[in-house]
Structures are given as structure tokens and as C-alpha cells.
Amino acid sequence: MNAMAAMTDDQRRLLQALLGGKAARRPSPDDVIEPRRPGEVPPLSAEQRDVWLHAAMAPDLPLYNEAITIHRRGPFNLDALARSLDELLRRHEIWRTSFQE
């Protein structure tokens, strides 16, 4: 049985309205992610521990580096690229993550 078949008519209408952008969804308390307090160090996830362990066991083997080449044409604005990367780093903490022993 698919999920749509298991829904009531009201649920189906609400889903169609949400998918069509015609209904507002009320945020639940679970939707809110509270920022960490300054200086608070979060625990490593299981995946982060794996990365750390691999790097510790084989420090000269760049297992998680992925080299790419981007071919482009036209004028290149180095300043715009630098500002864009700075903004990505500012917005996304994961790109500023480091492991300290």
C-alpha cells in the first residue's frame, strides 16, 4: 500500500496544497535548531570519529580529499570567487570544522 492510499481525504488535500505552495505549514518545536553557546564544543559524530581515526592511522594518505577540475570559459573575477567562498564559510559551520586533539 502506498502512502497516498493510507491518507484520509483531508490529509491528501492538505498534502496537495502544501506541495502546490498553497498552504502554510506551522513549524513544530522540533523544527527549531538552537545555536550552540559560544565556546561549547560539540561531540564528534560517528562519521567524524571515523574520519579522525583514518587520518590518525594513515596521516600521509589523503583518503577524504577529492581533486576536481573545473573547465570554464569567459572572464574570471577572482574577487567575486573569494567573496563567494567566504560567504559559504560564514553560513555553514561544517566547512569551518576542525579536529583538535
Biopython code that builds the backbone (N, CA, C, O; Angstrom):
import numpy as np
from Bio.PDB.StructureBuilder import StructureBuilder

atoms = [
    (1, "MET", "N", (0.847, -1.175, 0.000)),
    (1, "MET", "CA", (0.000, 0.000, 0.000)),
    (1, "MET", "C", (0.891, 1.236, 0.000)),
    (1, "MET", "O", (1.811, 1.330, 0.813)),
    (2, "ASN", "N", (0.634, 2.191, -0.904)),
    (2, "ASN", "CA", (1.463, 3.396, -0.911)),
    (2, "ASN", "C", (0.952, 4.408, 0.115)),
    (2, "ASN", "O", (-0.155, 4.272, 0.636)),
    (3, "ALA", "N", (1.756, 5.405, 0.392)),
    (3, "ALA", "CA", (1.437, 6.371, 1.443)),
    (3, "ALA", "C", (0.183, 7.169, 1.126)),
    (3, "ALA", "O", (-0.604, 7.459, 2.028)),
    (4, "MET", "N", (-0.021, 7.531, -0.144)),
    (4, "MET", "CA", (-1.201, 8.315, -0.513)),
    (4, "MET", "C", (-2.480, 7.531, -0.241)),
    (4, "MET", "O", (-3.483, 8.111, 0.173)),
    (5, "ALA", "N", (-2.455, 6.230, -0.469)),
    (5, "ALA", "CA", (-3.643, 5.417, -0.253)),
    (5, "ALA", "C", (-3.989, 5.320, 1.228)),
    (5, "ALA", "O", (-5.155, 5.148, 1.584)),
    (6, "ALA", "N", (-2.985, 5.428, 2.090)),
    (6, "ALA", "CA", (-3.205, 5.316, 3.524)),
    (6, "ALA", "C", (-3.708, 6.617, 4.139)),
    (6, "ALA", "O", (-4.064, 6.634, 5.317)),
    (7, "MET", "N", (-3.747, 7.711, 3.371)),
    (7, "MET", "CA", (-4.151, 9.010, 3.901)),
    (7, "MET", "C", (-5.662, 9.189, 3.846)),
    (7, "MET", "O", (-6.356, 8.614, 3.008)),
    (8, "THR", "N", (-6.144, 10.014, 4.779)),
    (8, "THR", "CA", (-7.551, 10.406, 4.705)),
    (8, "THR", "C", (-7.693, 11.440, 3.596)),
    (8, "THR", "O", (-6.694, 11.966, 3.105)),
    (9, "ASP", "N", (-8.920, 11.731, 3.201)),
    (9, "ASP", "CA", (-9.146, 12.743, 2.165)),
    (9, "ASP", "C", (-8.604, 14.103, 2.607)),
    (9, "ASP", "O", (-8.012, 14.827, 1.806)),
    (10, "ASP", "N", (-8.806, 14.452, 3.884)),
    (10, "ASP", "CA", (-8.295, 15.734, 4.391)),
    (10, "ASP", "C", (-6.771, 15.784, 4.328)),
    (10, "ASP", "O", (-6.199, 16.803, 3.939)),
    (11, "GLN", "N", (-6.116, 14.697, 4.707)),
    (11, "GLN", "CA", (-4.653, 14.654, 4.655)),
    (11, "GLN", "C", (-4.157, 14.777, 3.217)),
    (11, "GLN", "O", (-3.170, 15.462, 2.947)),
    (12, "ARG", "N", (-4.849, 14.109, 2.301)),
    (12, "ARG", "CA", (-4.462, 14.161, 0.893)),
    (12, "ARG", "C", (-4.611, 15.579, 0.343)),
    (12, "ARG", "O", (-3.733, 16.061, -0.372)),
    (13, "ARG", "N", (-5.726, 16.254, 0.674)),
    (13, "ARG", "CA", (-5.928, 17.638, 0.224)),
    (13, "ARG", "C", (-4.863, 18.572, 0.805)),
    (13, "ARG", "O", (-4.346, 19.444, 0.107)),
    (14, "LEU", "N", (-4.539, 18.383, 2.090)),
    (14, "LEU", "CA", (-3.517, 19.216, 2.720)),
    (14, "LEU", "C", (-2.157, 18.978, 2.066)),
    (14, "LEU", "O", (-1.433, 19.937, 1.800)),
    (15, "LEU", "N", (-1.800, 17.740, 1.804)),
    (15, "LEU", "CA", (-0.529, 17.439, 1.152)),
    (15, "LEU", "C", (-0.473, 18.083, -0.228)),
    (15, "LEU", "O", (0.545, 18.668, -0.597)),
    (16, "GLN", "N", (-1.544, 17.982, -0.986)),
    (16, "GLN", "CA", (-1.568, 18.584, -2.316)),
    (16, "GLN", "C", (-1.439, 20.110, -2.224)),
    (16, "GLN", "O", (-0.764, 20.726, -3.049)),
    (17, "ALA", "N", (-2.081, 20.717, -1.227)),
    (17, "ALA", "CA", (-1.968, 22.167, -1.050)),
    (17, "ALA", "C", (-0.546, 22.557, -0.659)),
    (17, "ALA", "O", (-0.013, 23.548, -1.157)),
    (18, "LEU", "N", (0.072, 21.776, 0.236)),
    (18, "LEU", "CA", (1.454, 22.062, 0.645)),
    (18, "LEU", "C", (2.405, 21.927, -0.535)),
    (18, "LEU", "O", (3.269, 22.779, -0.743)),
    (19, "LEU", "N", (2.245, 20.855, -1.306)),
    (19, "LEU", "CA", (3.132, 20.636, -2.447)),
    (19, "LEU", "C", (2.930, 21.691, -3.520)),
    (19, "LEU", "O", (3.863, 22.024, -4.250)),
    (20, "GLY", "N", (1.712, 22.221, -3.618)),
    (20, "GLY", "CA", (1.424, 23.256, -4.603)),
    (20, "GLY", "C", (1.747, 24.654, -4.112)),
    (20, "GLY", "O", (1.555, 25.630, -4.838)),
    (21, "GLY", "N", (2.243, 24.758, -2.872)),
    (21, "GLY", "CA", (2.591, 26.070, -2.318)),
    (21, "GLY", "C", (1.383, 26.886, -1.913)),
    (21, "GLY", "O", (1.482, 28.105, -1.779)),
    (22, "LYS", "N", (0.247, 26.242, -1.715)),
    (22, "LYS", "CA", (-0.984, 26.964, -1.400)),
    (22, "LYS", "C", (-1.381, 26.850, 0.073)),
    (22, "LYS", "O", (-2.463, 27.301, 0.451)),
    (23, "ALA", "N", (-0.548, 26.270, 0.890)),
    (23, "ALA", "CA", (-0.860, 26.128, 2.312)),
    (23, "ALA", "C", (0.401, 26.416, 3.112)),
    (23, "ALA", "O", (1.506, 26.044, 2.718)),
    (24, "ALA", "N", (0.215, 27.076, 4.227)),
    (24, "ALA", "CA", (1.347, 27.373, 5.112)),
    (24, "ALA", "C", (1.470, 26.259, 6.132)),
    (24, "ALA", "O", (0.473, 25.810, 6.698)),
    (25, "ARG", "N", (2.672, 25.823, 6.360)),
    (25, "ARG", "CA", (2.924, 24.795, 7.360)),
    (25, "ARG", "C", (3.395, 25.467, 8.628)),
    (25, "ARG", "O", (4.309, 26.293, 8.605)),
    (26, "ARG", "N", (2.766, 25.110, 9.737)),
    (26, "ARG", "CA", (3.186, 25.661, 11.025)),
    (26, "ARG", "C", (4.423, 24.909, 11.496)),
    (26, "ARG", "O", (4.432, 23.678, 11.498)),
    (27, "PRO", "N", (5.464, 25.630, 11.894)),
    (27, "PRO", "CA", (6.659, 24.933, 12.376)),
    (27, "PRO", "C", (6.385, 24.260, 13.713)),
    (27, "PRO", "O", (5.680, 24.804, 14.563)),
    (28, "SER", "N", (6.939, 23.095, 13.884)),
    (28, "SER", "CA", (6.816, 22.401, 15.164)),
    (28, "SER", "C", (8.047, 22.734, 16.000)),
    (28, "SER", "O", (9.040, 23.223, 15.461)),
    (29, "PRO", "N", (8.000, 22.481, 17.300)),
    (29, "PRO", "CA", (9.186, 22.737, 18.138)),
    (29, "PRO", "C", (10.418, 21.970, 17.656)),
    (29, "PRO", "O", (11.546, 22.412, 17.874)),
    (30, "ASP", "N", (10.210, 20.825, 17.004)),
    (30, "ASP", "CA", (11.341, 20.042, 16.503)),
    (30, "ASP", "C", (12.013, 20.694, 15.307)),
    (30, "ASP", "O", (13.131, 20.317, 14.954)),
    (31, "ASP", "N", (11.356, 21.671, 14.667)),
    (31, "ASP", "CA", (11.928, 22.348, 13.505)),
    (31, "ASP", "C", (12.986, 23.373, 13.888)),
    (31, "ASP", "O", (13.799, 23.770, 13.055)),
    (32, "VAL", "N", (12.977, 23.797, 15.132)),
    (32, "VAL", "CA", (13.874, 24.866, 15.570)),
    (32, "VAL", "C", (15.195, 24.266, 16.039)),
    (32, "VAL", "O", (15.220, 23.398, 16.911)),
    (33, "ILE", "N", (16.278, 24.733, 15.455)),
    (33, "ILE", "CA", (17.607, 24.298, 15.869)),
    (33, "ILE", "C", (18.240, 25.457, 16.631)),
    (33, "ILE", "O", (18.517, 26.513, 16.062)),
    (34, "GLU", "N", (18.458, 25.250, 17.888)),
    (34, "GLU", "CA", (19.043, 26.304, 18.722)),
    (34, "GLU", "C", (20.547, 26.387, 18.463)),
    (34, "GLU", "O", (21.217, 25.359, 18.359)),
    (35, "PRO", "N", (21.075, 27.603, 18.360)),
    (35, "PRO", "CA", (22.527, 27.726, 18.180)),
    (35, "PRO", "C", (23.269, 27.299, 19.446)),
    (35, "PRO", "O", (22.768, 27.434, 20.562)),
    (36, "ARG", "N", (24.459, 26.788, 19.238)),
    (36, "ARG", "CA", (25.299, 26.406, 20.361)),
    (36, "ARG", "C", (25.814, 27.652, 21.064)),
    (36, "ARG", "O", (26.019, 28.694, 20.441)),
    (37, "ARG", "N", (26.017, 27.532, 22.349)),
    (37, "ARG", "CA", (26.601, 28.643, 23.107)),
    (37, "ARG", "C", (28.052, 28.835, 22.680)),
    (37, "ARG", "O", (28.736, 27.858, 22.374)),
    (38, "PRO", "N", (28.532, 30.074, 22.654)),
    (38, "PRO", "CA", (29.935, 30.313, 22.276)),
    (38, "PRO", "C", (30.874, 29.505, 23.166)),
    (38, "PRO", "O", (30.717, 29.470, 24.387)),
    (39, "GLY", "N", (31.839, 28.867, 22.545)),
    (39, "GLY", "CA", (32.825, 28.091, 23.291)),
    (39, "GLY", "C", (32.400, 26.667, 23.590)),
    (39, "GLY", "O", (33.222, 25.862, 24.029)),
    (40, "GLU", "N", (31.125, 26.333, 23.362)),
    (40, "GLU", "CA", (30.659, 24.974, 23.623)),
    (40, "GLU", "C", (31.185, 24.050, 22.519)),
    (40, "GLU", "O", (30.998, 24.325, 21.333)),
    (41, "VAL", "N", (31.835, 22.967, 22.910)),
    (41, "VAL", "CA", (32.423, 22.035, 21.953)),
    (41, "VAL", "C", (31.465, 20.857, 21.779)),
    (41, "VAL", "O", (31.193, 20.134, 22.738)),
    (42, "PRO", "N", (30.957, 20.660, 20.573)),
    (42, "PRO", "CA", (30.036, 19.538, 20.358)),
    (42, "PRO", "C", (30.806, 18.227, 20.260)),
    (42, "PRO", "O", (31.978, 18.221, 19.885)),
    (43, "PRO", "N", (30.156, 17.120, 20.594)),
    (43, "PRO", "CA", (30.824, 15.828, 20.435)),
    (43, "PRO", "C", (30.935, 15.479, 18.949)),
    (43, "PRO", "O", (30.149, 15.958, 18.132)),
    (44, "LEU", "N", (31.909, 14.650, 18.610)),
    (44, "LEU", "CA", (32.051, 14.194, 17.234)),
    (44, "LEU", "C", (30.950, 13.192, 16.911)),
    (44, "LEU", "O", (30.542, 12.404, 17.764)),
    (45, "SER", "N", (30.477, 13.231, 15.676)),
    (45, "SER", "CA", (29.547, 12.204, 15.209)),
    (45, "SER", "C", (30.349, 10.937, 14.936)),
    (45, "SER", "O", (31.580, 10.962, 14.922)),
    (46, "ALA", "N", (29.650, 9.841, 14.721)),
    (46, "ALA", "CA", (30.330, 8.574, 14.409)),
    (46, "ALA", "C", (31.151, 8.718, 13.127)),
    (46, "ALA", "O", (32.260, 8.193, 13.026)),
    (47, "GLU", "N", (30.592, 9.434, 12.152)),
    (47, "GLU", "CA", (31.301, 9.625, 10.886)),
    (47, "GLU", "C", (32.561, 10.470, 11.075)),
    (47, "GLU", "O", (33.598, 10.192, 10.473)),
    (48, "GLN", "N", (32.462, 11.498, 11.911)),
    (48, "GLN", "CA", (33.635, 12.335, 12.175)),
    (48, "GLN", "C", (34.714, 11.546, 12.907)),
    (48, "GLN", "O", (35.903, 11.729, 12.643)),
    (49, "ARG", "N", (34.310, 10.669, 13.824)),
    (49, "ARG", "CA", (35.296, 9.820, 14.516)),
    (49, "ARG", "C", (36.006, 8.917, 13.514)),
    (49, "ARG", "O", (37.209, 8.682, 13.627)),
    (50, "ASP", "N", (35.255, 8.410, 12.529)),
    (50, "ASP", "CA", (35.869, 7.559, 11.500)),
    (50, "ASP", "C", (36.904, 8.335, 10.689)),
    (50, "ASP", "O", (37.992, 7.828, 10.413)),
    (51, "VAL", "N", (36.563, 9.561, 10.312)),
    (51, "VAL", "CA", (37.499, 10.398, 9.559)),
    (51, "VAL", "C", (38.761, 10.629, 10.393)),
    (51, "VAL", "O", (39.878, 10.496, 9.893)),
    (52, "TRP", "N", (38.572, 10.972, 11.656)),
    (52, "TRP", "CA", (39.718, 11.210, 12.545)),
    (52, "TRP", "C", (40.570, 9.952, 12.664)),
    (52, "TRP", "O", (41.797, 10.020, 12.584)),
    (53, "LEU", "N", (39.920, 8.800, 12.857)),
    (53, "LEU", "CA", (40.655, 7.549, 13.020)),
    (53, "LEU", "C", (41.458, 7.222, 11.766)),
    (53, "LEU", "O", (42.626, 6.845, 11.861)),
    (54, "HIS", "N", (40.843, 7.363, 10.590)),
    (54, "HIS", "CA", (41.563, 7.084, 9.341)),
    (54, "HIS", "C", (42.760, 8.021, 9.178)),
    (54, "HIS", "O", (43.845, 7.596, 8.782)),
    (55, "ALA", "N", (42.547, 9.300, 9.489)),
    (55, "ALA", "CA", (43.646, 10.263, 9.372)),
    (55, "ALA", "C", (44.760, 9.960, 10.375)),
    (55, "ALA", "O", (45.939, 10.138, 10.068)),
    (56, "ALA", "N", (44.389, 9.504, 11.567)),
    (56, "ALA", "CA", (45.399, 9.175, 12.576)),
    (56, "ALA", "C", (46.187, 7.925, 12.188)),
    (56, "ALA", "O", (47.387, 7.839, 12.447)),
    (57, "MET", "N", (45.511, 6.957, 11.566)),
    (57, "MET", "CA", (46.174, 5.706, 11.199)),
    (57, "MET", "C", (47.047, 5.848, 9.948)),
    (57, "MET", "O", (48.058, 5.159, 9.813)),
    (58, "ALA", "N", (46.657, 6.737, 9.040)),
    (58, "ALA", "CA", (47.411, 6.914, 7.795)),
    (58, "ALA", "C", (47.514, 8.413, 7.487)),
    (58, "ALA", "O", (46.856, 8.906, 6.570)),
    (59, "PRO", "N", (48.339, 9.136, 8.254)),
    (59, "PRO", "CA", (48.388, 10.592, 8.109)),
    (59, "PRO", "C", (48.867, 11.076, 6.741)),
    (59, "PRO", "O", (48.556, 12.199, 6.342)),
    (60, "ASP", "N", (49.613, 10.253, 6.025)),
    (60, "ASP", "CA", (50.131, 10.682, 4.715)),
    (60, "ASP", "C", (49.239, 10.243, 3.550)),
    (60, "ASP", "O", (49.581, 10.466, 2.388)),
    (61, "LEU", "N", (48.108, 9.624, 3.857)),
    (61, "LEU", "CA", (47.205, 9.143, 2.818)),
    (61, "LEU", "C", (45.931, 10.005, 2.843)),
    (61, "LEU", "O", (45.120, 9.866, 3.758)),
    (62, "PRO", "N", (45.745, 10.880, 1.866)),
    (62, "PRO", "CA", (44.595, 11.799, 1.882)),
    (62, "PRO", "C", (43.295, 11.115, 1.436)),
    (62, "PRO", "O", (42.802, 11.365, 0.336)),
    (63, "LEU", "N", (42.749, 10.258, 2.294)),
    (63, "LEU", "CA", (41.569, 9.478, 1.936)),
    (63, "LEU", "C", (40.356, 10.335, 1.613)),
    (63, "LEU", "O", (39.545, 9.952, 0.769)),
    (64, "TYR", "N", (40.211, 11.467, 2.253)),
    (64, "TYR", "CA", (38.989, 12.249, 2.107)),
    (64, "TYR", "C", (39.187, 13.503, 1.268)),
    (64, "TYR", "O", (38.327, 14.384, 1.263)),
    (65, "ASN", "N", (40.295, 13.594, 0.568)),
    (65, "ASN", "CA", (40.500, 14.707, -0.364)),
    (65, "ASN", "C", (40.049, 14.254, -1.737)),
    (65, "ASN", "O", (40.388, 13.161, -2.192)),
    (66, "GLU", "N", (39.294, 15.095, -2.380)),
    (66, "GLU", "CA", (38.831, 14.762, -3.722)),
    (66, "GLU", "C", (39.227, 15.890, -4.658)),
    (66, "GLU", "O", (38.726, 17.009, -4.551)),
    (67, "ALA", "N", (40.111, 15.588, -5.556)),
    (67, "ALA", "CA", (40.572, 16.594, -6.516)),
    (67, "ALA", "C", (39.581, 16.699, -7.657)),
    (67, "ALA", "O", (39.113, 15.689, -8.183)),
    (68, "ILE", "N", (39.265, 17.920, -8.034)),
    (68, "ILE", "CA", (38.380, 18.133, -9.179)),
    (68, "ILE", "C", (38.989, 19.206, -10.073)),
    (68, "ILE", "O", (39.803, 20.016, -9.632)),
    (69, "THR", "N", (38.590, 19.195, -11.298)),
    (69, "THR", "CA", (38.998, 20.226, -12.247)),
    (69, "THR", "C", (37.732, 20.837, -12.822)),
    (69, "THR", "O", (36.829, 20.125, -13.261)),
    (70, "ILE", "N", (37.677, 22.144, -12.814)),
    (70, "ILE", "CA", (36.532, 22.852, -13.395)),
    (70, "ILE", "C", (37.031, 23.581, -14.630)),
    (70, "ILE", "O", (37.919, 24.430, -14.552)),
    (71, "HIS", "N", (36.453, 23.240, -15.762)),
    (71, "HIS", "CA", (36.795, 23.926, -17.006)),
    (71, "HIS", "C", (35.770, 25.031, -17.219)),
    (71, "HIS", "O", (34.567, 24.781, -17.156)),
    (72, "ARG", "N", (36.231, 26.234, -17.466)),
    (72, "ARG", "CA", (35.321, 27.358, -17.658)),
    (72, "ARG", "C", (35.827, 28.234, -18.792)),
    (72, "ARG", "O", (36.987, 28.164, -19.197)),
    (73, "ARG", "N", (34.912, 29.063, -19.290)),
    (73, "ARG", "CA", (35.263, 30.000, -20.356)),
    (73, "ARG", "C", (34.801, 31.378, -19.940)),
    (73, "ARG", "O", (33.890, 31.516, -19.123)),
    (74, "GLY", "N", (35.421, 32.389, -20.497)),
    (74, "GLY", "CA", (34.995, 33.759, -20.224)),
    (74, "GLY", "C", (35.818, 34.415, -19.150)),
    (74, "GLY", "O", (36.752, 33.814, -18.617)),
    (75, "PRO", "N", (35.474, 35.660, -18.826)),
    (75, "PRO", "CA", (36.239, 36.406, -17.829)),
    (75, "PRO", "C", (36.106, 35.768, -16.443)),
    (75, "PRO", "O", (35.097, 35.147, -16.107)),
    (76, "PHE", "N", (37.148, 35.947, -15.673)),
    (76, "PHE", "CA", (37.185, 35.365, -14.335)),
    (76, "PHE", "C", (37.376, 36.477, -13.321)),
    (76, "PHE", "O", (38.292, 37.289, -13.449)),
    (77, "ASN", "N", (36.510, 36.517, -12.308)),
    (77, "ASN", "CA", (36.576, 37.540, -11.274)),
    (77, "ASN", "C", (37.024, 36.870, -9.979)),
    (77, "ASN", "O", (36.207, 36.310, -9.249)),
    (78, "LEU", "N", (38.313, 36.929, -9.700)),
    (78, "LEU", "CA", (38.877, 36.284, -8.515)),
    (78, "LEU", "C", (38.272, 36.857, -7.236)),
    (78, "LEU", "O", (38.013, 36.111, -6.291)),
    (79, "ASP", "N", (38.045, 38.157, -7.192)),
    (79, "ASP", "CA", (37.471, 38.783, -6.000)),
    (79, "ASP", "C", (36.068, 38.240, -5.726)),
    (79, "ASP", "O", (35.728, 37.967, -4.575)),
    (80, "ALA", "N", (35.248, 38.081, -6.772)),
    (80, "ALA", "CA", (33.897, 37.544, -6.598)),
    (80, "ALA", "C", (33.951, 36.105, -6.089)),
    (80, "ALA", "O", (33.157, 35.725, -5.229)),
    (81, "LEU", "N", (34.879, 35.303, -6.611)),
    (81, "LEU", "CA", (35.038, 33.933, -6.147)),
    (81, "LEU", "C", (35.433, 33.913, -4.672)),
    (81, "LEU", "O", (34.874, 33.144, -3.891)),
    (82, "ALA", "N", (36.389, 34.748, -4.291)),
    (82, "ALA", "CA", (36.839, 34.795, -2.892)),
    (82, "ALA", "C", (35.695, 35.210, -1.968)),
    (82, "ALA", "O", (35.514, 34.620, -0.903)),
    (83, "ARG", "N", (34.919, 36.225, -2.370)),
    (83, "ARG", "CA", (33.781, 36.661, -1.549)),
    (83, "ARG", "C", (32.729, 35.561, -1.431)),
    (83, "ARG", "O", (32.140, 35.369, -0.367)),
    (84, "SER", "N", (32.498, 34.844, -2.523)),
    (84, "SER", "CA", (31.515, 33.758, -2.512)),
    (84, "SER", "C", (31.947, 32.637, -1.561)),
    (84, "SER", "O", (31.143, 32.138, -0.773)),
    (85, "LEU", "N", (33.218, 32.249, -1.644)),
    (85, "LEU", "CA", (33.714, 31.198, -0.748)),
    (85, "LEU", "C", (33.693, 31.653, 0.706)),
    (85, "LEU", "O", (33.358, 30.870, 1.594)),
    (86, "ASP", "N", (34.048, 32.914, 0.957)),
    (86, "ASP", "CA", (33.985, 33.450, 2.320)),
    (86, "ASP", "C", (32.559, 33.394, 2.858)),
    (86, "ASP", "O", (32.346, 33.076, 4.028)),
    (87, "GLU", "N", (31.584, 33.703, 2.008)),
    (87, "GLU", "CA", (30.188, 33.683, 2.433)),
    (87, "GLU", "C", (29.721, 32.260, 2.722)),
    (87, "GLU", "O", (28.980, 32.034, 3.678)),
    (88, "LEU", "N", (30.148, 31.305, 1.908)),
    (88, "LEU", "CA", (29.816, 29.902, 2.192)),
    (88, "LEU", "C", (30.379, 29.474, 3.546)),
    (88, "LEU", "O", (29.694, 28.819, 4.332)),
    (89, "LEU", "N", (31.608, 29.842, 3.807)),
    (89, "LEU", "CA", (32.230, 29.502, 5.087)),
    (89, "LEU", "C", (31.511, 30.185, 6.250)),
    (89, "LEU", "O", (31.355, 29.590, 7.316)),
    (90, "ARG", "N", (31.080, 31.405, 6.055)),
    (90, "ARG", "CA", (30.381, 32.134, 7.120)),
    (90, "ARG", "C", (29.038, 31.475, 7.431)),
    (90, "ARG", "O", (28.651, 31.366, 8.594)),
    (91, "ARG", "N", (28.338, 31.043, 6.403)),
    (91, "ARG", "CA", (26.988, 30.498, 6.587)),
    (91, "ARG", "C", (26.968, 29.063, 7.090)),
    (91, "ARG", "O", (26.028, 28.670, 7.782)),
    (92, "HIS", "N", (27.975, 28.278, 6.761)),
    (92, "HIS", "CA", (27.919, 26.844, 7.038)),
    (92, "HIS", "C", (29.066, 26.420, 7.944)),
    (92, "HIS", "O", (30.214, 26.306, 7.515)),
    (93, "GLU", "N", (28.731, 26.193, 9.191)),
    (93, "GLU", "CA", (29.726, 25.853, 10.195)),
    (93, "GLU", "C", (30.514, 24.595, 9.842)),
    (93, "GLU", "O", (31.689, 24.473, 10.189)),
    (94, "ILE", "N", (29.864, 23.667, 9.152)),
    (94, "ILE", "CA", (30.534, 22.406, 8.841)),
    (94, "ILE", "C", (31.811, 22.637, 8.052)),
    (94, "ILE", "O", (32.762, 21.868, 8.192)),
    (95, "TRP", "N", (31.861, 23.685, 7.220)),
    (95, "TRP", "CA", (33.067, 23.980, 6.430)),
    (95, "TRP", "C", (34.161, 24.620, 7.277)),
    (95, "TRP", "O", (35.297, 24.762, 6.823)),
    (96, "ARG", "N", (33.822, 25.010, 8.512)),
    (96, "ARG", "CA", (34.811, 25.585, 9.419)),
    (96, "ARG", "C", (35.231, 24.568, 10.488)),
    (96, "ARG", "O", (35.957, 24.910, 11.421)),
    (97, "THR", "N", (34.782, 23.346, 10.350)),
    (97, "THR", "CA", (35.036, 22.311, 11.356)),
    (97, "THR", "C", (36.485, 21.862, 11.320)),
    (97, "THR", "O", (37.068, 21.683, 10.252)),
    (98, "SER", "N", (37.049, 21.686, 12.486)),
    (98, "SER", "CA", (38.398, 21.146, 12.594)),
    (98, "SER", "C", (38.426, 20.174, 13.770)),
    (98, "SER", "O", (37.604, 20.261, 14.682)),
    (99, "PHE", "N", (39.369, 19.259, 13.737)),
    (99, "PHE", "CA", (39.538, 18.291, 14.813)),
    (99, "PHE", "C", (40.784, 18.648, 15.594)),
    (99, "PHE", "O", (41.875, 18.722, 15.029)),
    (100, "GLN", "N", (40.631, 18.867, 16.877)),
    (100, "GLN", "CA", (41.770, 19.216, 17.707)),
    (100, "GLN", "C", (41.949, 18.124, 18.765)),
    (100, "GLN", "O", (40.993, 17.685, 19.405)),
    (101, "GLU", "N", (43.202, 17.703, 18.924)),
    (101, "GLU", "CA", (43.476, 16.667, 19.940)),
    (101, "GLU", "C", (43.947, 17.328, 21.208)),
    (101, "GLU", "O", (44.233, 16.645, 22.191)),
]
sb = StructureBuilder()
sb.init_structure("model")
sb.init_model(0)
sb.init_chain("A")
sb.init_seg("    ")
for serial, (resi, resn, name, xyz) in enumerate(atoms, 1):
    if name == "N":
        sb.init_residue(resn, " ", resi, " ")
    sb.init_atom(name, np.array(xyz, "f"), 0.0, 1.0, " ", f" {name:<3s}", serial, name[0])
structure = sb.get_structure()
